[in-house]
């Protein structure tokens, strides 16, 4: 009797496991729908057409339906791909590392290159900026220095942001820890403001756009955000792009959230190159065959030459990537992101 009962229970467990595997799609490649999670920076209405264009090409080439999961919080996008609720995601380097640490089945697929079409210049820029009228207090000789940011109201993006927290916080700690009074300063000390803290107040924009608006609306004295996430909303007024001293102005027809600060100007006081953001996949959800299909699609000329994905410099279209020369998406491996991992050591 006991043997019969155990046999029946074993059959039942196999049946349940089989149903679970079939319903989830798992690595079987039977998924009918691919869900792509997007960070808040790429979740705005102005980028709907750009997101949809990538989804449409994936649908045409793989036969799978694509669902876009937009978010208002970095953690939501990171958790979605780590726990399998999303199959793919477009994350910053730090966001990818956090997702991979939660689930080592999350791996990078492709990353946008630089103008060379290779990984050699696959970088964007982390900015520290001040309103133009206040920028002189951060000048040092003919250049700029960050000595006077201490005690100010400061805006980060999210503590899961590469260029909006990880890189600038590391830079701030490295710079100030050379001074005796700040020799024990850590990135954790920058998370909150107030009496006895490094900053008088710390704000989080939730997105790069939000952090920039914190600055331009007067809520913050200095803000961290990146070039690529605000390029659709601002234009260079003076100086050299992505160099300290450059002055940018919000376009008169800028979309939300910049529509409340049109015409405002800010000046860069610090600029740091950062590794480009990857598209990542949850390899528990996506079979090897489908991963290979996605890699072929994302690195194809159809993506590279699509002006809604790689937007020409003279275009008014709000896209994800700029096309200045030979930019495209190329395959990338986990170890390429080790320099960002090193920032946490």
N, C-alpha and C positions, 0 to 999 in steps of 0.2 A: 504493500500500500504506500509506504513511504517513498519507495523507488518510483512508483507511478506518479506520485505527487511531485517529486523533484523533477521528473522528466517533463511533466506538463508545465511546471513553472519555468523550466529552461526554454521550452518552446515559446512560452508567452514572452519571456525577456527578449528572445531573438526577434520575435515579431514586432515588439515595441521598438527595439533598436532599429530594425529595418525601416519601420514607418517614420521614425524620427529622422533617420538619415535621408530618406526620400523626401520628406516634407521640407527639410531645411535646405536641400540642394547640396550642401556641404561641398566636398571635393569631387562630387560625381559629375559636375558640369551640367546638371539638369536644371539649373536655375533659369527661370523665365524672365526675371527682372533683376537688373543690377542697380543697386542704390549707391549713389555717389554723395558723400557728405562734404559740405563746403564750410570753411571758416567764416566768421562774420564779415571779414574783409571782402569776401567774394560772394556774399549772400544778398547783396543789395539788389533792388529792382532794376537799377541801371545796368546790371550785368546779366539779367535774365536771358537776353538773346545770345550772349556769349556762352553761357552755361548750356543753353538748349542746343546750340550748334555742335558742341562737343558730344552731347548726348545723342543727337540725331545721327552723327557719323558713326558712333559706336553701334547704334541700333541697326543701321544699314549694313554694317560689315559683320556683325556677330549674330544678328537675328534676335537679340535680346532686347527687351524693353528697358529703358533707362528711367530711373526715378531720381530726382534731385532732392536731397535733404539739406535745406538751408538752415542756418543756426544763428543764434545771437550770443553764443558763448563758446569760447575755444574748447572748454572741457567737453561740451556736448558732442562736438565733431570728433574729438580724439576718442572719447568713450565709444561712440557709435561704431567706428571701424575696429576698435580693439575688442569689443564684445560681440561683433558680428552683426549688429543691426544695420550696418552699412558695409558694402562689399569693397568700395573704393573710397578714397578721400583725397582732397588736395590740401595738404598740411605744410606748415613751415617745418624747417629742419628740427627744431626743438619739439614741435608737436608730433612729428614722426617718431622721434626718439622716445617720447613719453608713451606713445601708442605701442611701439615695439617692446618697451619695457613691461608694459601690461600684458602683452601677448606677442611672443616672438614669431607668431605666424603672420604678423603684419610686416610687410616688406615693401621697399620702394620699387616702383615700376619704371617711371621716367621722370626726367627733370628738364625744364627749359634751359637751353644753352645760352651763352652770350653771343655777341655779334659774330664770333668766329665759327659758330656752328658746332663747337666742342665744349667739353666741360672745363677747359682751361680758363675761360672767363665767365663761367656760369655763376655770376654773383649779382646781387642787388645791394642797396645801401641802407644802413640804419642811420637815421638822423637824430641829432638833438637840435632842437630849434627854439628860438625865442621870437616874440613879436618884434617886428622890425624896429619899432620905436624904443624898445628896451634892450636891443642886442648889444649896444655899446658897452654895457656893464660886463660883458663877457669877452671884451677885446683885450689882447695882450700884444702890444707893439703893432706890427702889421697883420697879426693873425688873431686867433681866438683861443681861449683856454676855458676850462670848465671849473676853475677854482671857485667862482662865485655862485655855482648852482647850490652849494651847501646852504641849508636854511630856507630854501625857496619852496614854493608849491610846485610839485612835479607830477607830470602825468605819464604813466606807462600805458601799454596796450592791455596786456594780460600777462600774468606770470608764466603762462605757457607759450608766450610769443617769443620767437627767436630774436627778431630785430626790434621788437617792442618791449623786451625785458631782458632776455638772457644775455645778448651781446652788450647792450648799453649798461646793464648793471655790473657785468664783469669789467667793462672799461672804467666805470666810475670807481669800483673797488680797487682795481689795479693802480689807478692814478692817485687816489687819496691815501691808500695804505702806505705810500712812500713818505707820507707826512707823519710825524711822531704822534700827533693827537688822534690820528685815524688808523694807526697801525693794525688794529684788531678789527677793522671794518669788514663786514661780510655782506653778501648779496641779500641775506635775510634781513639785515638791518635797514634795507631800503624799501621793504614791503609796506611799511606803515610810517606815517608822519606824526608830528606832535612834539610836545616838550621832551627834550632829551634824545630825540631821534635826529637822524641825519637831515631829513627834509621836514619842513614845518607842516606840510600836508602832502599826502600821496593820493593821486586819483588814478582810476583805470578807465580807459576809454571803451574797453570791450572790443574795439576794432582799431585799426590804424587811423581810419577816418575819424572815429570818435575821439582818439587821443589828440589829433590835430585840432579838432573843434574845441576840445577842452582848453587848448592854448589860445586859439583865436577868439574865443568868447570871454577870455579873461579869467577863467577858472584856475588856470595853471600859468606859472611864470616860464617854465621850460617843459617841453614835451618830447617824448621819444616816439617816432613813427618812421615808416620806411617810404622810399621814393615810389616804388611800383604801386603801392596801394592808394596813393594820392595823386598820381600822375594824371588821372582822368579829370581832376577837379582844379588843378593849379597850372600856372604857366610861369616860366622863368622870366623874371623882370630884370635882373642884373647879375653879373658874375658868371662863373662856370658851373655847369650842372654837377651836382654831387660833390661840391667842394665847399669847405667852410667859407662863409662870407656870401655865398649865393643867396639871392633874395627871390622869393616866389610870391605870386599873387593869386588869390582865389578867383577863378573865372566868374564873370558876371552871370553866366547861365549855369553855374555849377549845380549839380543835382544834390539831393539830400545825402548827408546831413550838412553839406557846405552851403546850402541855400540860405542859411541864416547868417553867414559870415562872408558873403560875396564882397570882393574888393579888398579884403584884409590881406596884409602882407606879413611874411615871417622870414627870418634869416637863419641860415644854418650856422651852428657854432661848433658842431662836431659831426664827422662823417666816418662810418666804418663799413667796409665791405662784408657781406654775409653770403653764405652759400644759398643758392636758389632753392625754392620750395619744390618738393616732389609730389607727384601723384603716387599714392600708395594703394596696395591691395591687401585684403585679408585672405591669405592663401588657404585658410580653412574653408572659406566660402567659395572660392573660385578654383576650378580644376586647373591642372597644368596646361591642358589644351586651350582653355579659355584665357589663361594668363598669356600664352603665346599669341593668341589672336589679338588680345588687347594691346600687347607690346607692338605688334605689327601695325595695328590701327593708329596708335598714338604717335608712332615714329614715321608714319607714312607721309608722302608728299601731299596727300589730300588734306591732312591737318596742317602741315608746314605752310602750304600755299593758300590756306583759307584765311581770307582777310577779316573774318569775324573771330578767328582764334589768334592769329598773329597779325595785329593791326598795323597797317602802314603808318609811317610817321605823320603824313599829312591828312590822315583820316580823322573824322569827328566821332567815329564809332567808339563806344565804351567797351573795350575788350580786356582780356586777361593779360595778354602779352603784346609787346611792341615788336615790330619788324623793322629793323634798321639796316640789316645786312643778311646774315645767314642763320638767324635764330631758328631753332626747331626744338622738338622734344627728342631726347636720346635716352637710352637705357642707362640706369644707374644702380649701383650696388650699395648695400648697407654700409660698408666700410668708408665710403666717400664722405659720410657724415661724421666721422670720428673727430674732426677738428671742433665740431660743436659739442660733442660729448666731453672733450677735454676741458671745456669751459666750466664744467661742474665738478672738476677734480680739485 
